Amino acid sequence: MTTTLKNHPFDVEAFFDYSVVLTFAVEKEQLASFLPDCLTLDTFNDKWAFMAVALVKTKGLRPKGFPTIFGNDFFLIGYRIFVRYTNNKGKRLRGLYIIKSETDKKKMEILGNIFTHYKYTTTDINEISENDSIKFFSKKSNFSFKINLSSENYLLPNNSPFKDLKEARKFSGPLPFTFSYDSKKKEILIIEGVREHWLPKPVEVLEYHFNLLDEIKLKQPILANAFIINQIPYWWKKGKKEKVL
């Protein structure tokens, strides 16, 4: 019963006050070992693989269709690898594979770990507005980053492997699907996200540090892109399982 509950057993909806996603590029060999055999890296120019760090401020997160009074407001920060999966019907899906998820509320950690495989832990997540910038940081998790909200003509970070925003937006999460894998049952869980009016705006990152990137020993990660989007409704469909052939 507990295992069944963890498989995202119902649709979930939320309103994103904002979502900020920083995507880091590394040579593909660095991330391959994190994936189960059924997933492959979603690469660029057959050289670069990508990890996204996504911070989302949610409002009214609840089972889809429930009144807003049942919703809860959380900060969420997730570390995800861009991947591809070919399902049993031969359809190729683009999505994200979870490395770590954090939230600022114990309630979200408990419920998230009952109903998902997202590996939630609770941490402090703070924001400070400074003129035209916002700084996000956590003392416990040892991360911080600062974005400039007034950089209207900003496009891409220095040294990005992308030549323009068209390329960069293909790796700007969240992607349509999120995957979890049960190695004992050889089953993959596929969760589809649904969004509308999704046009991320490039944002300048003034500074950043994520301790997790050091913990997993990524060598020379390059900030490939950073995007923000505001005031967007979002929902996740009930999870679907299939045996890995």
N, C-alpha and C positions, 0 to 999 in steps of 0.2 A: 504493500500500500504506500509506504513512504517513498519507494522508488518511483511509483506511478505519479505521485504528487509532484516530484521534482521535474517531471517532463513537460512543464509549462502547460498545465491541463485546461486552461481557459484563455480566452482573449483578454488582453490588458490594454488599457488606454491611459494616456497622460497628455498634459499640455507642456510643451517645452518653453519656459521663459526664454531660455537661450541654450544653444549648444555650441561649444568651442572645441574644435578638433585640430590637433597637431599631428601631422603624419611624418614619421621618420623613415628614411631610406637607409638600408644597409645592403651589403653584398649578399645575394640570396643564400649562400652557404651558411650564413650565420643563423638563419631562422628555420631552416629545413628540419632540424632535429626536434623542434618543438611540436611538430605536427604528427598526428596519426597517419598511417599509410593511405587511408582513404581520401585524404585532403592533399592538395598540391598548392604551392605558393602562387599567388597572383602576382606575376612579375612584370617589370617594365624593361623593354629592350633586352630581355633575357639576362639581365645583370642584377637589377635592383629588386629587392623584396621590401615590404613595408609593414611597419607597426604604427597603429593609431593610438593616440592618447586622447580620449574624449571626455570632456567635462560637461555635464548636463544639469541644469537646474530645472527640476520638474515640478509641476503643480497637479494635484488631483489624480495621482497615480492610483488606479483601482481596476477591478475587473470590468471589462467593457460592458456598458449598459447600466451599470450601477449609478445611482445619483452621486453628484459631486461631494455630498456630505461624507461619503465613504472613502473619499480620496485622501491621499497623504502627499505632503511636499517634502522633497529630498534633494540633496546634492548627490550625484552619482559620478564617479570617475572610473573609466574602464580602459584596460590595455588589451588591444586586439591585433591579431595578425591578419592581413588581407590574404584570402585563400579562394580556391575554386574546388567545387565538388561536382562530380558527374553522378546523377541519381540513377536509380534502377531502370528508368525509362530512357536513359541516354541523354537527358537534358543537362547541360552544363550551367551550374549556378555560381554566382559570385557572392562572396560573403566574408564574414569575419569569424575568427577562432579565438576563443577567450583565453587570455593568460591570467588576468587578475581583475577583480571588480571591488570597488570600495564605495562606501556611502557614509554620510555624516549622521545617520540615525540608526540606533540599535534595532528598532522595529523593522527597518528595511533589511538589515542584515538577516534577521530571523526569518521574515517572510520570504525574502529572496532566496534563502538557502532551503526553505521548505519546498518552494514551487519551481525553482530553476537549478541548473548546474553552474551558475555564474560565479561561484566561489566568493561570495561577498564577505568582506570584513568591514568593521566600523573604524573610522578614523576622523580626525578633525579636518574639515574643509572650510577655508575662510576666503572671503573676498574683501578687497579694499579698493574703493574708487578714488582715483587721484587725478583730478582735472579730466583729461580726455583718455585716461587709461584705467585699466582694472588689473589688479594683481590678485592671483589665486595662490594659496599656499597651504601646506599641511606640515606641522611640526612632527607629528607622529610618523607620517609616511615619507617625510623628507622630500617633498616636491614643492616647486614654486614656478610660476610663469607669469609674465606680465604682457598684456596686449595693448596696442595703441588703437583707440577707436576712431581717431580723427584722420587716419592715413587714407584719404579718399582714392588716391591714385596708386596705392600700393598693389603689387601683383604677386611676386613670389620671393621667397628668401634667397639670399646669395647661396650659390653652389647647389641649388635645387637641380635634380636630374631632369626636371620638366622644362620645356622651352616656352610654354604658355599655359594659360588658365584652362584651356580645353583639355589638355593632357592632365593637368593637376586635379581637375574636378573628378576624374575617373577614380582617383584614389583619395577621396575626401570624406569617407564614411559619414553616417552609417550606410552600409550597403544593404541590399534587399534582404539578405539572409544572415543569420547567426547559427553556428554549428557547435554541437557538443557531441562527444564520442564516448560510448561505453565499451571499453576494451574487453570486458568479461562477456558481455552479450553480443559483441560485434555489431552494435547498433549505432546509427547516427541519428541525432535529434536535430531537426531543421525547424527554425523559427523564422517566420517571415514578418518583416516590418512593413507598415503601410504609411505613406506620407503624401502630403499634397503641398503644392506651391513651394517646393524645396529648391531654393537657389542660394547656396552658400556664398557669402561675401568674403573675399580674401582679407586677412587681417595681419598686421605687422606684429611679430613677436619681438618684444624688446629685450627679454631675458627669459631663460628657462633652466630648470634643473629637475630631473626625475630620477630619484634614487633607484627605482626599479630597473632602469636601463643599465645601470651599473651592476645591480645584483644578478641580472641574467647575462652579464658579460658581453654586451653588444660593443663591438669595436667601431669607433668613429661613426656613430649614427649621424646622418645629415638631416637637418630639418628641411623636408621636401615641400611642404605646404602647410598653411594654417587657414582655417575658415571659421566664420561665425554665422549663425542663423538665429533669428529671433521670432518669438511668438508663433509657434507652429504646433498644431495638434498632431499627435502621433499615436499609432496603436500597433500592437504585436498580436499576430494570430496565434491560436492554439498550436502547440508544437506537433510536428509530425515525425514519426519514427519510421526508419526502414532498416532492414538488415543490409549490412555491407557485403556485397557479393565478392 
